[in-house]
Amino acid sequence: QTLEQLVSEKNTQIENLLKEKNNMSEKLLNIQQDDTSIQNQLLKEEMGVLKQKLSEYESKHPPNNEIVQSLHRQLASIEKKNEELAKDLESEKNNCEEMESAVRDAQLELADHRAKVELKRKQCDSLHAEREELKQRLGEQRHQTNVLESRYETAFSTITKLKQSCSKHESSIESLQSQIQHYRDIEFKYTSLKEDHVSLQKERNDQVSEISTLSDQVQQLNKLNSQLQLLNSNLQKKEIKDDIIRSRPRSSIQDDHELEEQKKKKKKKKISVIVQFSGFNPLNKDHRFSELKTRIMELGGEVITVEDATQSIHHDVTHLIALPGVRTLKTLSAVLKGVWICRPEWVDACWSAKRFLSVSSSALQPLPSSLKDNWPVRIDHHEYGWRAHTSILKGSSVYFTPSFSESTPKVKHARTLISEVGGGRIVSSLSDASIILCRLIEMKSLLKQHQKSSMLIFSFDKFIDYLFPKSLSTPHEV
């Protein structure tokens, strides 16, 4: 506050000095102008009057008169005064210039003083802001201390209440502890009984498993007995036939052999549906798989089960039953071989009709829009399944890039699909190839190199999409 008062007092003093200086300079200028003008006029008038008098006197009186000389002396004195006045005027001008320089120095000092005052003011403002911030912090701390004090008071009151309640509940806790001890004893007895029960249950399970194994063995023995009985009856029949054959001539024996061969051929001809599954898991006791398998066998079909999922389709298979969305080596082989890929609902329809239905007799389904013009092979697409008329790889020559040849499982599957199933061949020269199989990293560079050629370039996943489009593997509405 004292600093601000001093600054304000100095400012007022400086302003007063400036005002006085301005007034003094204005007055001085006015005085100088008036003085010079008045003196010049007076001198001019006196000079004119004296010259006029002198001329008049000279005309009246002869020269070398004392009066003329006195007048000349007066003129000389007047001119001397004029020179002195001029000198005084110059000295006054010099004084004015000195005063102006002093005023300029005072102005510079005033500017420096103002800059210092401004710095002091800024420092005062920063100190004032810090003081306000400290005040605010102090207020917040006071508020926090008040809150903490109120919390402390509430906590102290709750603690006293809890102490009172604890003293009240100590007796009830003791009784509860005794009850807990009693329950622990009961729990210990229960755990011992539970352990005994678990051991008895294990023994029972072991006995049940033994009984089940024994029942399985009994069933196997019964089957073996029935097989033995059949064998005995067949042996007896054979012995009777042999006895009859021995008694009959040779020509009739040959006729019998021919009849038996014809019967065997008819039996073979009867099995017109040979089925394989894809997408099912027979090892995990899949109920649906076992149901479909039994239905096919009861309808007179044959089921070929292959546990290895990496094997292609069997060469005798006529129908492959696959779950929707499944693309395995079997389904790809079925596409290339032109085998019917059926939905499980086909077996259900055959079971309800009590005979095998032709898949092509079911309702036609429209092809997906992505395959109408883009897939080069004709497709029969029906309600219960679909098939390709020819192999898409028939007559094609496929080249494996060196980096693709290093990925051994993919190369193995590709060789199976191309040369063993699809009717294509694998070539070692790039110039002889119509299809290139490469890794995904190489595709961009190879596409740029063979942009103008009709050569097809695929990664392994794109090659699978080319053989079996995803739009055919997705489930469709029936």
LUMTILO-815295 format. One line per field, with one value per residue (C-alpha): residue number from 1; x, y, z; residue in three letters. Coordinates in nm, 4 decimals, decimal comma, always signed. Example, Ala and Ser with C-alpha at 12.3 -4.5 7.8 and 13.67 -1.06 7.14 Angstrom:
<rs>
i: [1_2]
u: [+1,2300_+1,3670]
v: [-0,4500_-0,1060]
w: [+0,7800_+0,7140]
aa: [ala_ser]
</rs>
This chain:
<rs>
i: [1_2_3_4_5_6_7_8_9_10_11_12_13_14_15_16_17_18_19_20_21_22_23_24_25_26_27_28_29_30_31_32_33_34_35_36_37_38_39_40_41_42_43_44_45_46_47_48_49_50_51_52_53_54_55_56_57_58_59_60_61_62_63_64_65_66_67_68_69_70_71_72_73_74_75_76_77_78_79_80_81_82_83_84_85_86_87_88_89_90_91_92_93_94_95_96_97_98_99_100_101_102_103_104_105_106_107_108_109_110_111_112_113_114_115_116_117_118_119_120_121_122_123_124_125_126_127_128_129_130_131_132_133_134_135_136_137_138_139_140_141_142_143_144_145_146_147_148_149_150_151_152_153_154_155_156_157_158_159_160_161_162_163_164_165_166_167_168_169_170_171_172_173_174_175_176_177_178_179_180_181_182_183_184_185_186_187_188_189_190_191_192_193_194_195_196_197_198_199_200_201_202_203_204_205_206_207_208_209_210_211_212_213_214_215_216_217_218_219_220_221_222_223_224_225_226_227_228_229_230_231_232_233_234_235_236_237_238_239_240_241_242_243_244_245_246_247_248_249_250_251_252_253_254_255_256_257_258_259_260_261_262_263_264_265_266_267_268_269_270_271_272_273_274_275_276_277_278_279_280_281_282_283_284_285_286_287_288_289_290_291_292_293_294_295_296_297_298_299_300_301_302_303_304_305_306_307_308_309_310_311_312_313_314_315_316_317_318_319_320_321_322_323_324_325_326_327_328_329_330_331_332_333_334_335_336_337_338_339_340_341_342_343_344_345_346_347_348_349_350_351_352_353_354_355_356_357_358_359_360_361_362_363_364_365_366_367_368_369_370_371_372_373_374_375_376_377_378_379_380_381_382_383_384_385_386_387_388_389_390_391_392_393_394_395_396_397_398_399_400_401_402_403_404_405_406_407_408_409_410_411_412_413_414_415_416_417_418_419_420_421_422_423_424_425_426_427_428_429_430_431_432_433_434_435_436_437_438_439_440_441_442_443_444_445_446_447_448_449_450_451_452_453_454_455_456_457_458_459_460_461_462_463_464_465_466_467_468_469_470_471_472_473_474_475_476_477_478]
u: [+0,0000_+0,2864_+0,4523_+0,1299_+0,0877_+0,4467_+0,3919_+0,0694_+0,2325_+0,5246_+0,2867_+0,0912_+0,4176_+0,5358_+0,2048_+0,2149_+0,5723_+0,4733_+0,1781_+0,3975_+0,6630_+0,4078_+0,2589_+0,6035_+0,7133_+0,3915_+0,4257_+0,7908_+0,7172_+0,4372_+0,6571_+0,9446_+0,7197_+0,5542_+0,8845_+1,0584_+0,7654_+0,7258_+1,0971_+1,1219_+0,8251_+0,9587_+1,3027_+1,1615_+0,9367_+1,2216_+1,4573_+1,1996_+1,1260_+1,4964_+1,5776_+1,2865_+1,3973_+1,7552_+1,6603_+1,4410_+1,7130_+1,9816_+1,7609_+1,7099_+2,0540_+2,3907_+2,6045_+2,8467_+2,6005_+2,6071_+2,2461_+2,3049_+2,5972_+2,3876_+2,1205_+2,3837_+2,4997_+2,1441_+2,1115_+2,4367_+2,3200_+1,9864_+2,1687_+2,3856_+2,0734_+1,9328_+2,2460_+2,2265_+1,8623_+1,9561_+2,2236_+1,9717_+1,7316_+1,9994_+2,0798_+1,7086_+1,6910_+1,9872_+1,8169_+1,4981_+1,6990_+1,8681_+1,5272_+1,3926_+1,6885_+1,6296_+1,2625_+1,3631_+1,5934_+1,3104_+1,0794_+1,3326_+1,3698_+0,9908_+0,9656_+1,2258_+1,0462_+0,7157_+0,8685_+1,0006_+0,6618_+0,4952_+0,7318_+0,6587_+0,2857_+0,3131_+0,5062_+0,2383_-0,0328_+0,1466_+0,1938_-0,1717_-0,2741_-0,0502_-0,1996_-0,5520_-0,4577_-0,3110_-0,6286_-0,8353_-0,6192_-0,6420_-1,0202_-1,0286_-0,8022_-1,0252_-1,3265_-1,1522_-1,0538_-1,4146_-1,5354_-1,2739_-1,3707_-1,7375_-1,6439_-1,4255_-1,7137_-1,9561_-1,6969_-1,6326_-2,0069_-2,0448_-1,7421_-1,8996_-2,2259_-2,0399_-1,8551_-2,1867_-2,3354_-2,0182_-2,0435_-2,4087_-2,3325_-2,0315_-2,2574_-2,4461_-2,1106_-2,0028_-2,3227_-2,2788_-1,9210_-2,0428_-2,3049_-2,0385_-1,8213_-2,1187_-2,1827_-1,8153_-1,8345_-2,1438_-1,9604_-1,6630_-1,8977_-2,0693_-1,7384_-1,6338_-1,9726_-1,9392_-1,5970_-1,7400_-2,0263_-1,7833_-1,5738_-1,8926_-2,0088_-1,6734_-1,7005_-2,0552_-1,9419_-1,6603_-1,9106_-2,1470_-1,8624_-1,7680_-2,1324_-2,1524_-1,8311_-1,9672_-2,2970_-2,1027_-1,9049_-2,2293_-2,3758_-2,0620_-2,0831_-2,4487_-2,3543_-2,0731_-2,3156_-2,5653_-2,2835_-2,1689_-2,5229_-2,5463_-2,2094_-2,3177_-2,6431_-2,4523_-2,2030_-2,4860_-2,6501_-2,3182_-2,2601_-2,6083_-2,5415_-2,2077_-2,3730_-2,6390_-2,3722_-2,1725_-2,4773_-2,5628_-2,3814_-2,1143_-2,3283_-2,5842_-2,2978_-2,1747_-2,5285_-2,5453_-2,2144_-2,3408_-2,6632_-2,4650_-2,2470_-2,5587_-2,7081_-2,3865_-2,3917_-2,7560_-2,6688_-2,3890_-2,6208_-2,8771_-2,6343_-2,6807_-2,6189_-2,2737_-2,2505_-1,9692_-2,0012_-1,8185_-1,8398_-1,9636_-1,7589_-1,8210_-1,5588_-1,7538_-2,0726_-2,2616_-2,6286_-2,7230_-2,4392_-2,5344_-2,9032_-2,8288_-2,5879_-2,8408_-3,1157_-2,8970_-2,7952_-3,1547_-3,2647_-3,0069_-2,7223_-2,3598_-2,1699_-1,7940_-1,6476_-1,2972_-1,1611_-0,8816_-1,0262_-0,7303_-0,8252_-1,0169_-1,3499_-1,3665_-1,3742_-1,7015_-1,9000_-2,2200_-2,3452_-2,1543_-2,3651_-2,2166_-2,3301_-2,4003_-2,0949_-1,8460_-1,5540_-1,3214_-1,0961_-1,3889_-1,6330_-1,3728_-1,3064_-1,6826_-1,7113_-1,4255_-1,5608_-1,9190_-2,0553_-2,3830_-2,3193_-2,6376_-2,7909_-2,8814_-3,2497_-3,2163_-3,1702_-3,4771_-3,6844_-3,5631_-3,6464_-3,9999_-4,0411_-3,8899_-3,6598_-3,3735_-3,4938_-3,3100_-3,1628_-3,2349_-3,6082_-3,6272_-3,7167_-3,4671_-3,3027_-3,1804_-2,8051_-2,6438_-2,6094_-2,2280_-2,2101_-2,4519_-2,1882_-1,8604_-1,8235_-1,7227_-1,8844_-2,2529_-2,4221_-2,7334_-2,8640_-3,1619_-3,3457_-3,1506_-2,8112_-2,6001_-2,3250_-2,0918_-2,1141_-1,7406_-1,4176_-1,3148_-0,9494_-0,9879_-0,7085_-0,5516_-0,1777_-0,0811_+0,2535_+0,3670_+0,5929_+0,9074_+0,7817_+0,4428_+0,6198_+0,7740_+0,4303_+0,4103_+0,0503_-0,1017_+0,1121_+0,0008_-0,3710_-0,3222_-0,1483_-0,4334_-0,7022_-0,5249_-0,3639_-0,5436_-0,9028_-0,9425_-0,7937_-0,5252_-0,1475_+0,1323_+0,4016_+0,7526_+0,7733_+0,5866_+0,5444_+0,3434_+0,1036_-0,2572_-0,2894_-0,0269_-0,0465_+0,1536_+0,1692_-0,0458_+0,2615_+0,3552_+0,0110_+0,0439_+0,3773_+0,2625_-0,0648_+0,1348_+0,3747_+0,0982_-0,1627_-0,2173_-0,2100_-0,5122_-0,3268_-0,5117_-0,3119_-0,4329_-0,3206_-0,4258_-0,7394_-0,8417_-0,7814_-1,0244_-1,2808_-1,2305_-1,2968_-1,5844_-1,7346_-1,8454_-2,1896_-2,2517_-2,1190_-2,3564_-2,6920_-2,9938_-3,3683_-3,5589]
v: [+0,0000_+0,2469_+0,1603_+0,2295_+0,5634_+0,6671_+0,5724_+0,7740_+1,0766_+1,0616_+1,0352_+1,3415_+1,5394_+1,4418_+1,5412_+1,8798_+1,9405_+1,8539_+2,0920_+2,3713_+2,3073_+2,3220_+2,6441_+2,8015_+2,7096_+2,8515_+3,1765_+3,2055_+3,1697_+3,4249_+3,6714_+3,6242_+3,6793_+3,9861_+4,1322_+4,0920_+4,2315_+4,5301_+4,6078_+4,5844_+4,8123_+5,0652_+5,0639_+5,0985_+5,3870_+5,5639_+5,5086_+5,6464_+5,9488_+6,0231_+5,9841_+6,2126_+6,4720_+6,4403_+6,4887_+6,7872_+6,9374_+6,8797_+7,0528_+7,3529_+7,3744_+7,3422_+7,0340_+6,9820_+7,1148_+7,0014_+6,9019_+6,6799_+6,5253_+6,4652_+6,3078_+6,0890_+5,9919_+5,9053_+5,6941_+5,5195_+5,4566_+5,3274_+5,0944_+4,9805_+4,9108_+4,7239_+4,5073_+4,4468_+4,3528_+4,1111_+3,9653_+3,9372_+3,7683_+3,5141_+3,4535_+3,4055_+3,1615_+2,9732_+2,9653_+2,8287_+2,5560_+2,4663_+2,4538_+2,2320_+1,9938_+1,9919_+1,9172_+1,6320_+1,4871_+1,5190_+1,3370_+1,0522_+1,0259_+1,0293_+0,7432_+0,5396_+0,6140_+0,5097_+0,1792_+0,1144_+0,2022_-0,0326_-0,3146_-0,2435_-0,2416_-0,5804_-0,7184_-0,5811_-0,7423_-1,0806_-1,0506_-0,9579_-1,2616_-1,4897_-1,3431_-1,4045_-1,7628_-1,8196_-1,6767_-1,9142_-2,2117_-2,1099_-2,0939_-2,4395_-2,5821_-2,4271_-2,5784_-2,9186_-2,8903_-2,8069_-3,1086_-3,3328_-3,2008_-3,2735_-3,6216_-3,6758_-3,5746_-3,8079_-4,0889_-4,0337_-4,0458_-4,3651_-4,5182_-4,4469_-4,5998_-4,9029_-4,9439_-4,9397_-5,1912_-5,4080_-5,4150_-5,5181_-5,7882_-5,9425_-6,1747_-6,2747_-6,3323_-6,5737_-6,7703_-6,7643_-6,8881_-7,1825_-7,2510_-7,2188_-7,4715_-7,7048_-7,6584_-7,7202_-8,0500_-8,1338_-8,0246_-8,2449_-8,5396_-8,4507_-8,4343_-8,7731_-8,9160_-8,7490_-8,9041_-9,2424_-9,1804_-9,0801_-9,3918_-9,6054_-9,4293_-9,4947_-9,8606_-9,8627_-9,6941_-9,9460_-10,2251_-10,0663_-10,0340_-10,3971_-10,4957_-10,2964_-10,4548_-10,7959_-10,7181_-10,6083_-10,9299_-11,1248_-10,9482_-11,0218_-11,3849_-11,3968_-11,2483_-11,5011_-11,7808_-11,6614_-11,6372_-11,9877_-12,1174_-11,9521_-12,0983_-12,4429_-12,4156_-12,2910_-12,5765_-12,8270_-12,6750_-12,6810_-13,0415_-13,1297_-12,9340_-13,1059_-13,4421_-13,3449_-13,2129_-13,5340_-13,7353_-13,5019_-13,4944_-13,2276_-13,0263_-12,9498_-12,8448_-12,5903_-12,4533_-12,4081_-12,2185_-11,9859_-11,9248_-11,8370_-11,5899_-11,4292_-11,3964_-11,2311_-10,9834_-10,8998_-10,8386_-10,6071_-10,4245_-10,3725_-10,1446_-9,8374_-9,5746_-9,5551_-9,2708_-9,0887_-8,8130_-8,4789_-8,2300_-8,4873_-8,6222_-8,9967_-9,0304_-8,8016_-9,0177_-8,7730_-8,8724_-8,7227_-8,9035_-9,2424_-9,1821_-9,0972_-9,3895_-9,6454_-9,5077_-9,5352_-9,8913_-9,9934_-9,8520_-10,0800_-9,8339_-9,8608_-9,6188_-9,5720_-9,4240_-9,2772_-9,1430_-8,9417_-8,6015_-8,5277_-8,8099_-8,7412_-8,9014_-9,2786_-9,3678_-9,5707_-9,2967_-9,1790_-8,9303_-8,7160_-8,5948_-8,2687_-8,0111_-7,6614_-7,4367_-7,7286_-7,7205_-8,0161_-8,2257_-8,4681_-8,1954_-8,0506_-8,3993_-8,4518_-8,1245_-8,2244_-8,5803_-8,4672_-8,6516_-8,5330_-8,3153_-8,3688_-8,2087_-8,4347_-8,3620_-8,5845_-8,8896_-8,7852_-8,7551_-9,1008_-9,2478_-9,1087_-9,2391_-9,5800_-9,5774_-9,3792_-9,0709_-8,9167_-8,5791_-8,4412_-8,5175_-8,2604_-7,8975_-7,6895_-7,4060_-7,0800_-7,0406_-6,7635_-6,4427_-6,4505_-6,7868_-6,7321_-6,5897_-6,6316_-7,0107_-7,2001_-7,5367_-7,6289_-7,7078_-7,9055_-7,7145_-7,8820_-7,8738_-8,1578_-8,1154_-8,0108_-8,1377_-8,0129_-8,1838_-8,1765_-8,1076_-7,7417_-7,8555_-8,1023_-8,0469_-7,7600_-7,7370_-7,5963_-7,4438_-7,4178_-7,1222_-7,2167_-7,0435_-7,2191_-7,5560_-7,5061_-7,5104_-7,8919_-7,9599_-7,7200_-7,8651_-8,2178_-8,1231_-7,9287_-8,2275_-8,4559_-8,2231_-8,1443_-8,4682_-8,7467_-8,6133_-8,3133_-8,4477_-8,1772_-8,1967_-8,0231_-7,8652_-7,7522_-7,4705_-7,1416_-7,1051_-7,4340_-7,3350_-7,2170_-7,1749_-7,0484_-7,1375_-6,8993_-6,7537_-6,4511_-6,2225_-6,3017_-6,2392_-5,8640_-5,8931_-6,1985_-6,0255_-5,7244_-5,9505_-6,1546_-5,8772_-5,9191_-6,3036_-6,5290_-6,7133_-6,7616_-6,6741_-6,7962_-6,8226_-7,1509_-6,9986_-6,8305_-7,1628_-7,3342_-7,0566_-7,1175_-7,4939_-7,4621_-7,1070_-6,9900_-6,9015_-7,2758_-7,3788_-7,1494_-7,2943_-7,2061_-7,2025_-7,5178]
w: [+0,0000_+0,0853_-0,2472_-0,4341_-0,2471_-0,3339_-0,6982_-0,7127_-0,5456_-0,7896_-1,0806_-0,9625_-0,9123_-1,2607_-1,4134_-1,2336_-1,3517_-1,7068_-1,6899_-1,5497_-1,8134_-2,0940_-1,9541_-1,9081_-2,2605_-2,4059_-2,2046_-2,2987_-2,6649_-2,6444_-2,4541_-2,6969_-2,9952_-2,8402_-2,7223_-3,0533_-3,2474_-3,0084_-3,0043_-3,3806_-3,4229_-3,1682_-3,3236_-3,6686_-3,5574_-3,3687_-3,6601_-3,9008_-3,6829_-3,6278_-3,9949_-4,0845_-3,8268_-3,9449_-4,3055_-4,2125_-4,0036_-4,2613_-4,5148_-4,2848_-4,1206_-4,2602_-4,1976_-3,9046_-3,6663_-3,3052_-3,3092_-3,6089_-3,4361_-3,1252_-3,3396_-3,5026_-3,1553_-3,0559_-3,3705_-3,2868_-2,9316_-3,0613_-3,3010_-3,0124_-2,8058_-3,1033_-3,1157_-2,7388_-2,7715_-3,0509_-2,8237_-2,5380_-2,7777_-2,8736_-2,5099_-2,4390_-2,7284_-2,5873_-2,2496_-2,4135_-2,5877_-2,2577_-2,0916_-2,3742_-2,3387_-1,9625_-2,0301_-2,2673_-2,0006_-1,7504_-1,9969_-2,0405_-1,6658_-1,6410_-1,8976_-1,7036_-1,3834_-1,5409_-1,6655_-1,3160_-1,1726_-1,4222_-1,3199_-0,9545_-1,0343_-1,2108_-0,9163_-0,6877_-0,9040_-0,8990_-0,5230_-0,4888_-0,7026_-0,4921_-0,1803_-0,3127_-0,4092_-0,0641_+0,0879_-0,1264_-0,0286_+0,3335_+0,2991_+0,1376_+0,4083_+0,6711_+0,5033_+0,4902_+0,8533_+0,9414_+0,7422_+0,9060_+1,2475_+1,1766_+1,0515_+1,3549_+1,5801_+1,3978_+1,4014_+1,7707_+1,8396_+1,6315_+1,8094_+2,1476_+2,0252_+1,8888_+2,2162_+2,3972_+2,1510_+2,1753_+2,5496_+2,5112_+2,2501_+2,4242_+2,6203_+2,3043_+2,1237_+2,3931_+2,3531_+1,9750_+2,0092_+2,2100_+1,9398_+1,6690_+1,8500_+1,8648_+1,4909_+1,4186_+1,5985_+1,3913_+1,0713_+1,1582_+1,2035_+0,8741_+0,6826_+0,8194_+0,7163_+0,3756_+0,3232_+0,4148_+0,1710_-0,1093_-0,0539_-0,0582_-0,3751_-0,5396_-0,4468_-0,5865_-0,9109_-0,9444_-0,8934_-1,1493_-1,4028_-1,3374_-1,3844_-1,7083_-1,8373_-1,7391_-1,9157_-2,2251_-2,2092_-2,1675_-2,4712_-2,6684_-2,5576_-2,6636_-3,0010_-3,0341_-2,9420_-3,1997_-3,4560_-3,3611_-3,3991_-3,7410_-3,8376_-3,7164_-3,9110_-4,2171_-4,1767_-4,1507_-4,4595_-4,6413_-4,5429_-4,6691_-4,9914_-5,0316_-4,9847_-5,2422_-5,4805_-5,4456_-5,5357_-5,8364_-6,1761_-6,2590_-6,5031_-6,2341_-5,9987_-6,2542_-6,2889_-5,9104_-5,9090_-6,1820_-5,9863_-5,6714_-5,8646_-6,0145_-5,6642_-5,5378_-5,8292_-5,7531_-5,3881_-5,4967_-5,7325_-5,4573_-5,2606_-5,4806_-5,2050_-5,0443_-4,7944_-4,6196_-4,3569_-4,3163_-4,0310_-3,7748_-3,4867_-3,4477_-3,1714_-2,9330_-2,9526_-3,1741_-3,1433_-3,4805_-3,6586_-3,5110_-3,5940_-3,9591_-3,9914_-3,8584_-4,0846_-4,3962_-4,3076_-4,2347_-4,5717_-4,7386_-4,7887_-4,6916_-4,4659_-4,4963_-4,1789_-4,1867_-3,8584_-4,0269_-4,1252_-4,3593_-4,5995_-4,9183_-5,0112_-5,0805_-5,4515_-5,4173_-5,2374_-5,4111_-5,1480_-4,8988_-4,6046_-4,4707_-4,2199_-4,3620_-4,3693_-4,3671_-4,6137_-4,5560_-4,7780_-4,8221_-4,9365_-5,1759_-5,3168_-5,3582_-5,5554_-5,7861_-5,8345_-5,8981_-5,5913_-5,4361_-5,1262_-4,9241_-4,6188_-4,3230_-4,4025_-4,7138_-4,4873_-4,2843_-4,6051_-4,7216_-4,3811_-4,3882_-4,7492_-4,6437_-4,9477_-5,0917_-5,2804_-5,5718_-5,4690_-5,8165_-5,7683_-5,4850_-5,5572_-5,7517_-5,5622_-5,7238_-5,7424_-5,5347_-5,7373_-5,7004_-5,8877_-6,1760_-6,4124_-6,2217_-6,1720_-6,4879_-6,3950_-6,4247_-6,0913_-5,9950_-5,6924_-5,5221_-5,1930_-5,0279_-5,1926_-5,4898_-5,7174_-5,9900_-6,3309_-6,4006_-6,2138_-6,2206_-6,2298_-6,5175_-6,7706_-6,5712_-6,5007_-6,1612_-6,0589_-5,6940_-5,6061_-5,4030_-5,0881_-5,1159_-5,1581_-4,8121_-4,6381_-4,6246_-4,5024_-4,7564_-5,0375_-4,9448_-4,9575_-5,2819_-5,4488_-5,3388_-5,4752_-5,8049_-5,9226_-5,7297_-5,7320_-5,9629_-6,2871_-6,3106_-6,3135_-6,1265_-6,3424_-6,2490_-6,5065_-6,4717_-6,8486_-6,8667_-6,5855_-6,6098_-6,2309_-5,9818_-5,6126_-5,3929_-5,0453_-4,9621_-4,9421_-5,3050_-5,4566_-5,5276_-5,7093_-5,9132_-6,0114_-6,1365_-6,3347_-6,5039_-6,5303_-6,9035_-6,9105_-6,8512_-6,5756_-6,2427_-5,9275_-5,5863_-5,2277_-5,0640_-4,9038_-5,2318_-5,4122_-5,1705_-5,2386_-5,6137_-5,5743_-5,3247_-5,3030_-4,9589_-5,0911_-5,1538_-4,8113_-4,6195_-4,5074_-4,7203_-4,6498_-4,7504]
aa: [gln_thr_leu_glu_gln_leu_val_ser_glu_lys_asn_thr_gln_ile_glu_asn_leu_leu_lys_glu_lys_asn_asn_met_ser_glu_lys_leu_leu_asn_ile_gln_gln_asp_asp_thr_ser_ile_gln_asn_gln_leu_leu_lys_glu_glu_met_gly_val_leu_lys_gln_lys_leu_ser_glu_tyr_glu_ser_lys_his_pro_pro_asn_asn_glu_ile_val_gln_ser_leu_his_arg_gln_leu_ala_ser_ile_glu_lys_lys_asn_glu_glu_leu_ala_lys_asp_leu_glu_ser_glu_lys_asn_asn_cys_glu_glu_met_glu_ser_ala_val_arg_asp_ala_gln_leu_glu_leu_ala_asp_his_arg_ala_lys_val_glu_leu_lys_arg_lys_gln_cys_asp_ser_leu_his_ala_glu_arg_glu_glu_leu_lys_gln_arg_leu_gly_glu_gln_arg_his_gln_thr_asn_val_leu_glu_ser_arg_tyr_glu_thr_ala_phe_ser_thr_ile_thr_lys_leu_lys_gln_ser_cys_ser_lys_his_glu_ser_ser_ile_glu_ser_leu_gln_ser_gln_ile_gln_his_tyr_arg_asp_ile_glu_phe_lys_tyr_thr_ser_leu_lys_glu_asp_his_val_ser_leu_gln_lys_glu_arg_asn_asp_gln_val_ser_glu_ile_ser_thr_leu_ser_asp_gln_val_gln_gln_leu_asn_lys_leu_asn_ser_gln_leu_gln_leu_leu_asn_ser_asn_leu_gln_lys_lys_glu_ile_lys_asp_asp_ile_ile_arg_ser_arg_pro_arg_ser_ser_ile_gln_asp_asp_his_glu_leu_glu_glu_gln_lys_lys_lys_lys_lys_lys_lys_lys_ile_ser_val_ile_val_gln_phe_ser_gly_phe_asn_pro_leu_asn_lys_asp_his_arg_phe_ser_glu_leu_lys_thr_arg_ile_met_glu_leu_gly_gly_glu_val_ile_thr_val_glu_asp_ala_thr_gln_ser_ile_his_his_asp_val_thr_his_leu_ile_ala_leu_pro_gly_val_arg_thr_leu_lys_thr_leu_ser_ala_val_leu_lys_gly_val_trp_ile_cys_arg_pro_glu_trp_val_asp_ala_cys_trp_ser_ala_lys_arg_phe_leu_ser_val_ser_ser_ser_ala_leu_gln_pro_leu_pro_ser_ser_leu_lys_asp_asn_trp_pro_val_arg_ile_asp_his_his_glu_tyr_gly_trp_arg_ala_his_thr_ser_ile_leu_lys_gly_ser_ser_val_tyr_phe_thr_pro_ser_phe_ser_glu_ser_thr_pro_lys_val_lys_his_ala_arg_thr_leu_ile_ser_glu_val_gly_gly_gly_arg_ile_val_ser_ser_leu_ser_asp_ala_ser_ile_ile_leu_cys_arg_leu_ile_glu_met_lys_ser_leu_leu_lys_gln_his_gln_lys_ser_ser_met_leu_ile_phe_ser_phe_asp_lys_phe_ile_asp_tyr_leu_phe_pro_lys_ser_leu_ser_thr_pro_his_glu_val]
</rs>
